Amino acid sequence: MRAVVFREGSAWAVEDVSTPEPGPGEVRLRLVLTGVCGTDMHLLHGGFIAKFPLIPGHEMVGQVEAVGDDVTELSVGQQVVVDNTIHCGGCRHCRRGQPLFCSSFTSLGCNAPGGFAENVVVQAAKCYPMDTVPAEIAVFSEPLSCAMHGVDVLALAPASDVLVFGAGPTGLLLAQLLRLAGAARVTVAAPSEHKLALAKAYGIESTVRIDRDDPGSAITELHRLATGGFDAIVEATGAVSILDQCPSLTTEGGTILVYGLTNESDLMALRPYEVFSRELTVRGSFAQVHCFDRATAVLGGGRVHTDGMITDRVTLDTFGAALDGLGRSATIKTVVAPNQKELV
């Protein structure tokens, strides 16, 4: 089969690799669509939990092509989405009910073979049937699951006033989930007018355009919107310049959720006395665990909207355009169609 392979030194290529065979309890999928995520760029450069050589791609929609022994719940031809996380079940964290911190944490597409390939083998138990949902919607299942975990971590109080920095796919999904979680108002701040327009189309109450490198005027506008500060702020851009603005925009007793992926060496400006005296809470959201059933339910039920998010579609042969798109403001979401030679 053909696959994108990341290697040491930020190198990548489309290579011919062995087609995997499913073992007991596993299925082989023929990939229909795989979403491109900002994490993929971090992985290319050896960040996050990259393990080389790596077939990336962790947002997968596929059709069951072959089943291994003992697989009875799935059948050939079914369309499924994949929970790409695997936990050992026996380490200290797993035994304490914290599988996200499993000492052997495996993430398909991050440190194990993923979906920028014609085929992938996954555990049948990690597949969620989505036969009745178009692949262009189903492909958001993994990022929505991660956003769902972020909202769980935030533990939002009812009628909260919430600010979300970022209007990429993650920010747009988070903003909608926060409304479902009971926020009285959600404000989205982002650099791109067309992304903010999409947020409004999804029912987001207020939007503010912000320049990441010179956020001053937008920060003034945000202070005006929430004169006492926001109850919760979700930073979904991974930009430290934006993270540094969060404490001053948060109300006393409020919460800052660090959601966007930064570089490991980045530092955030945070005065301990301010955390102490204003009783601020700073939380992180790493990935997702046990959220796929809820994510697929709200996607299938139309409670979260994704129309208009997919702006670019590529094949394996044009994968370079997908990486380029991660740096373009016009791009919202790129998807890879691994088994298509040409796009129609």
C-alpha positions as CSV (number, residue, x, y, z in Angstrom):
1,M,0.0,0.0,0.0
2,R,1.0,3.7,-0.3
3,A,1.4,5.9,2.7
4,V,2.9,9.2,3.9
5,V,5.9,8.5,6.1
6,F,7.5,11.0,8.4
7,R,11.2,10.4,9.2
8,E,13.9,12.0,11.4
9,G,15.0,15.5,10.3
10,S,11.5,16.7,9.4
11,A,11.7,14.6,6.2
12,W,8.6,13.0,4.7
13,A,7.7,11.1,1.5
14,V,5.0,9.0,0.0
15,E,6.3,5.4,0.2
16,D,5.3,1.9,-0.7
17,V,4.9,-0.1,2.6
18,S,3.5,-3.5,3.5
19,T,-0.3,-3.7,3.7
20,P,-1.1,-4.6,7.3
21,E,-3.1,-7.7,8.2
22,P,-5.6,-7.7,11.0
23,G,-5.0,-10.0,14.0
24,P,-7.5,-11.3,16.5
25,G,-9.9,-8.5,17.5
26,E,-8.7,-6.2,14.8
27,V,-10.0,-4.9,11.5
28,R,-8.3,-3.5,8.4
29,L,-9.8,-0.3,7.1
30,R,-9.7,1.2,3.7
31,L,-9.3,4.9,4.5
32,V,-12.0,7.2,3.0
33,L,-10.9,10.5,4.6
34,T,-8.3,11.5,7.1
35,G,-8.3,15.0,8.6
36,V,-5.1,17.1,8.8
37,C,-4.4,18.7,12.2
38,G,-1.9,21.3,13.4
39,T,-0.5,18.5,15.6
40,D,0.7,16.8,12.4
41,M,3.2,19.7,11.8
42,H,4.5,19.3,15.4
43,L,4.9,15.6,14.7
44,L,6.8,16.2,11.5
45,H,9.4,18.2,13.4
46,G,9.7,15.6,16.2
47,G,7.4,17.3,18.7
48,F,4.5,16.0,20.8
49,I,4.9,12.2,21.1
50,A,6.3,11.5,17.6
51,K,8.0,8.1,17.1
52,F,9.8,7.7,13.7
53,P,9.4,6.3,11.2
54,L,5.7,7.3,11.4
55,I,2.7,7.1,9.2
56,P,0.8,10.1,10.6
57,G,-3.0,10.9,10.4
58,H,-5.1,10.5,13.6
59,E,-8.5,11.7,12.3
60,M,-9.7,8.7,10.4
61,V,-12.9,7.6,8.6
62,G,-12.7,4.3,6.8
63,Q,-14.6,1.3,5.5
64,V,-14.0,-2.1,7.0
65,E,-12.1,-4.1,4.4
66,A,-11.1,-7.2,6.4
67,V,-11.8,-8.6,9.9
68,G,-9.6,-10.7,12.2
69,D,-10.7,-13.6,14.3
70,D,-13.2,-12.9,17.1
71,V,-14.6,-9.8,15.4
72,T,-18.4,-10.1,15.4
73,E,-19.6,-6.5,15.9
74,L,-18.3,-5.1,12.6
75,S,-18.8,-6.3,9.0
76,V,-17.0,-5.7,5.7
77,G,-18.1,-2.5,4.0
78,Q,-19.2,-0.6,7.1
79,Q,-18.1,3.0,7.5
80,V,-16.5,3.7,10.8
81,V,-14.5,6.4,12.7
82,V,-11.6,5.5,14.8
83,D,-10.7,6.3,18.4
84,N,-7.0,6.4,17.9
85,T,-6.0,6.1,21.6
86,I,-4.8,2.8,23.1
87,H,-4.2,2.3,26.8
88,C,-2.5,-0.7,28.5
89,G,-5.0,-1.0,31.3
90,G,-2.4,-2.2,33.8
91,C,-0.1,0.7,34.6
92,R,-0.4,2.9,37.7
93,H,-2.4,5.6,35.9
94,C,-4.7,3.1,34.1
95,R,-5.4,1.4,37.5
96,R,-6.3,4.8,39.0
97,G,-8.8,5.5,36.2
98,Q,-6.5,7.9,34.4
99,P,-5.9,6.1,31.1
100,L,-5.0,9.3,29.3
101,F,-1.7,9.3,31.2
102,C,-1.0,5.6,30.5
103,S,2.7,4.9,30.7
104,S,2.3,3.0,27.4
105,F,0.0,5.6,25.8
106,T,-0.4,4.9,22.1
107,S,-2.0,7.2,19.6
108,L,-2.5,6.0,16.0
109,G,-1.0,8.6,13.8
110,C,1.2,10.1,16.5
111,N,3.4,7.2,17.7
112,A,1.9,4.3,15.8
113,P,0.7,3.9,12.2
114,G,-2.2,6.2,11.3
115,G,-4.4,7.2,8.5
116,F,-2.4,9.1,5.9
117,A,-2.3,5.7,4.1
118,E,-4.5,3.6,1.9
119,N,-5.1,1.1,4.8
120,V,-4.7,0.9,8.6
121,V,-5.3,-1.8,11.1
122,V,-7.1,-0.9,14.3
123,Q,-8.7,-2.6,17.2
124,A,-12.4,-3.4,16.4
125,A,-13.4,-2.1,19.8
126,K,-12.0,1.3,18.8
127,C,-14.2,1.6,15.8
128,Y,-17.5,3.5,15.9
129,P,-20.0,2.8,13.1
130,M,-21.1,5.9,11.2
131,D,-22.8,4.4,8.1
132,T,-25.5,7.1,7.9
133,V,-23.3,10.1,8.3
134,P,-21.4,11.6,5.4
135,A,-17.6,11.1,5.6
136,E,-17.1,14.8,5.4
137,I,-18.9,15.2,8.7
138,A,-17.7,11.9,10.3
139,V,-14.1,13.0,9.9
140,F,-14.6,15.6,12.7
141,S,-15.2,12.8,15.2
142,E,-11.7,12.7,16.6
143,P,-11.2,16.5,16.9
144,L,-14.7,16.8,18.4
145,S,-13.8,14.1,20.9
146,C,-10.8,16.0,22.0
147,A,-12.9,19.2,22.3
148,M,-15.4,17.2,24.4
149,H,-12.6,16.2,26.8
150,G,-11.5,19.9,27.0
151,V,-15.1,20.9,28.0
152,D,-15.1,18.1,30.5
153,V,-11.8,19.4,32.0
154,L,-13.1,22.9,32.1
155,A,-16.1,21.8,34.2
156,L,-18.1,24.9,33.1
157,A,-20.6,26.4,35.6
158,P,-24.0,27.1,34.1
159,A,-24.5,30.5,32.6
160,S,-20.8,31.2,32.4
161,D,-19.4,34.0,30.2
162,V,-16.7,32.3,28.1
163,L,-14.0,33.5,25.7
164,V,-12.4,31.2,23.1
165,F,-9.2,32.2,21.4
166,G,-9.0,30.6,17.9
167,A,-11.5,29.9,15.1
168,G,-9.8,27.0,13.4
169,P,-11.7,23.7,13.5
170,T,-10.9,23.2,17.2
171,G,-12.0,26.6,18.2
172,L,-15.2,26.4,16.2
173,L,-16.0,22.9,17.7
174,L,-15.2,24.1,21.3
175,A,-17.3,27.2,21.0
176,Q,-20.3,25.1,19.9
177,L,-19.8,22.5,22.7
178,L,-19.5,25.3,25.3
179,R,-22.9,26.5,24.2
180,L,-24.3,23.0,24.7
181,A,-22.6,22.9,28.1
182,G,-24.6,25.9,29.3
183,A,-22.5,29.0,28.7
184,A,-24.6,32.1,28.8
185,R,-22.4,33.7,26.2
186,V,-19.5,32.5,24.0
187,T,-17.1,35.0,22.4
188,V,-14.7,33.9,19.8
189,A,-11.6,35.9,19.1
190,A,-9.5,35.1,16.0
191,P,-7.5,36.8,13.2
192,S,-9.6,35.7,10.2
193,E,-12.8,37.4,9.3
194,H,-14.1,34.5,7.2
195,K,-13.6,32.1,10.2
196,L,-15.4,34.5,12.5
197,A,-18.2,34.6,10.0
198,L,-18.5,30.9,10.2
199,A,-18.6,31.1,14.0
200,K,-21.5,33.4,13.7
201,A,-23.2,31.1,11.3
202,Y,-22.9,28.4,13.9
203,G,-24.7,30.5,16.5
204,I,-21.8,32.1,18.4
205,E,-23.0,35.2,20.1
206,S,-20.1,37.6,19.7
207,T,-16.8,37.6,17.8
208,V,-13.7,39.8,17.9
209,R,-11.0,40.1,15.3
210,I,-7.5,39.9,16.9
211,D,-4.0,40.1,15.6
212,R,-1.8,37.4,17.2
213,D,1.4,39.5,17.0
214,D,-0.2,42.8,18.0
215,P,-3.4,42.0,20.0
216,G,-3.6,45.3,21.9
217,S,-6.8,46.8,20.4
218,A,-8.6,43.5,20.4
219,I,-7.7,43.0,24.1
220,T,-9.2,46.4,24.9
221,E,-12.4,45.4,23.1
222,L,-12.5,42.1,25.0
223,H,-12.1,44.0,28.3
224,R,-15.0,46.2,27.3
225,L,-17.2,43.1,26.5
226,A,-16.6,41.5,29.9
227,T,-15.9,44.4,32.2
228,G,-15.4,42.1,35.2
229,G,-13.5,39.5,33.2
230,F,-14.6,36.2,31.6
231,D,-15.5,33.3,33.8
232,A,-13.5,31.0,31.6
233,I,-11.1,31.4,28.8
234,V,-10.1,28.6,26.3
235,E,-6.8,29.3,24.5
236,A,-7.0,27.1,21.4
237,T,-4.3,28.7,19.1
238,G,-1.1,27.5,20.8
239,A,0.2,31.1,20.6
240,V,2.1,32.2,23.7
241,S,1.5,35.8,22.9
242,I,-2.3,35.1,23.3
243,L,-1.8,32.9,26.4
244,D,0.0,35.8,28.1
245,Q,-3.2,37.9,27.8
246,C,-5.5,35.4,29.4
247,P,-4.9,36.2,33.2
248,S,-5.9,39.8,32.8
249,L,-9.0,38.9,30.9
250,T,-10.2,36.3,33.5
251,T,-12.5,37.2,36.4
252,E,-11.6,36.5,40.0
253,G,-12.0,32.7,40.6
254,G,-12.0,32.1,36.8
255,T,-10.4,29.4,34.8
256,I,-7.9,29.4,31.9
257,L,-7.8,26.3,29.8
258,V,-4.6,25.7,27.9
259,Y,-5.9,23.7,24.9
260,G,-3.7,24.8,21.9
261,L,-0.5,22.8,21.4
262,T,2.6,25.0,22.0
263,N,6.2,24.0,21.5
264,E,7.6,22.2,24.6
265,S,10.1,24.9,25.3
266,D,7.6,27.8,25.3
267,L,7.0,29.7,28.5
268,M,3.8,31.5,29.6
269,A,4.0,34.7,31.7
270,L,2.0,34.0,34.8
271,R,2.5,35.8,38.2
272,P,2.1,33.3,41.1
273,Y,0.8,36.1,43.4
274,E,-2.0,36.8,40.9
275,V,-3.0,33.1,40.8
276,F,-2.9,33.1,44.6
277,S,-4.7,36.4,45.3
278,R,-7.4,36.1,42.6
279,E,-7.8,32.3,43.0
280,L,-7.3,31.6,39.3
281,T,-7.3,28.1,38.0
282,V,-5.1,27.1,35.1
283,R,-5.9,23.7,33.5
284,G,-4.7,21.7,30.5
285,S,-6.4,19.4,28.0
286,F,-4.0,16.9,26.5
287,A,-6.1,14.7,24.2
288,Q,-9.3,12.7,24.7
289,V,-10.3,9.5,26.4
290,H,-13.8,7.8,26.4
291,C,-15.4,10.7,24.5
292,F,-16.1,9.2,21.1
293,D,-19.6,8.0,21.9
294,R,-20.7,11.5,22.8
295,A,-18.9,13.1,19.9
296,T,-20.4,10.8,17.3
297,A,-23.9,11.3,18.9
298,V,-23.8,15.1,18.6
299,L,-22.3,14.9,15.1
300,G,-24.9,12.4,13.9
301,G,-27.7,14.4,15.6
302,G,-26.6,17.7,14.0
303,R,-26.1,19.4,17.4
304,V,-22.6,20.5,16.3
305,H,-22.1,22.0,12.8
306,T,-19.2,21.4,10.5
307,D,-20.5,22.7,7.2
308,G,-18.1,25.0,5.6
309,M,-15.1,23.9,7.6
310,I,-13.5,21.7,5.0
311,T,-11.8,24.1,2.7
312,D,-9.1,21.9,1.1
313,R,-9.0,18.3,-0.1
314,V,-5.9,16.5,-1.2
315,T,-4.6,13.0,-2.2
316,L,-1.5,11.2,-1.0
317,D,0.3,12.6,-4.1
318,T,-0.5,16.2,-3.2
319,F,0.0,15.8,0.5
320,G,2.5,18.6,0.6
321,A,-0.4,21.0,-0.1
322,A,-1.9,19.8,3.2
323,L,1.1,20.8,5.2
324,D,1.3,24.2,3.4
325,G,-2.4,24.7,4.3
326,L,-1.6,24.6,8.0
327,G,0.2,28.0,7.6
328,R,-2.5,29.6,5.5
329,S,-5.2,31.8,7.1
330,A,-7.6,30.9,4.2
331,T,-7.5,27.2,5.2
332,I,-9.8,26.0,7.9
333,K,-9.7,22.2,7.5
334,T,-7.8,20.0,5.0
335,V,-8.8,16.4,4.5
336,V,-6.8,13.7,2.7
337,A,-8.5,11.1,0.5
338,P,-5.8,8.4,0.6
339,N,-7.4,6.0,-1.9
340,Q,-8.2,8.6,-4.6
341,K,-5.7,9.3,-7.3
342,E,-7.4,12.4,-8.5
343,L,-10.0,14.7,-6.9
344,V,-13.3,15.4,-8.7
